[in-house]
Amino acid sequence: MNRFRQWRGRRPFAGGLLLVLGGAEILATMKAPLPVILHIGMQGLAGYLLPVLMIICGLLILFSPGQRLFYSLTGILLSLGSWLTSNLGGFLVGLLLGAVGSCLTFGWLPDQPPRVSRRRRRAQAQAATAAQETGEPVRTSGEPV
C-alpha cells in the first residue's frame, strides 16, 4: 500500500481519476435506453468519440504527469464539447466530473513540499515556545540531532 501511496503522490491522481470517471459516465448515458438520448451527425459518432478521448486524457494524466497541462486543457475542452454531443454532457454529471478533474490537474504543482498536518504544526509550535521558555535550541523533525 505504501508504494501505491508514493506513486499516487507524484501525480495529479484525483484530477485524472475524475476525468476518467466523467468520460465513463458520459459513455454510460449514451447507452441508456431513454427517449431523451440525442444522436447528431453520423449516428452520434462525436457523442462516443469525446468521452473516449476524455478517458484517454485521464489515463495519460495518471501515467504521464509531465504533460499534465496539455492533457488537462484538452480534457476541459472535451468535457465542454460533450454538452452538445453527448446528452448534455451525460446529464451534467459527466461534464462536471470532467471539468473538475481537469481543473484539479491544471492546478496541481509537483514541486511543492508535502503538506504538514495541522496537528504536527501545533506540536512544533508548542515545542518551539517551550524551548524558548527553557532556553534550549529549537529542533524541527527534519534536523539532525
PyMOL commands that set and color helices and strands:
alter all, ss='L'
color gray80, all
select helices_A, chain A and resi 2-9+13-30+45-63+65-85+87-91+93-107+118-134
alter helices_A, ss='H'
color red, helices_A
deselect
rebuild
show_as cartoon
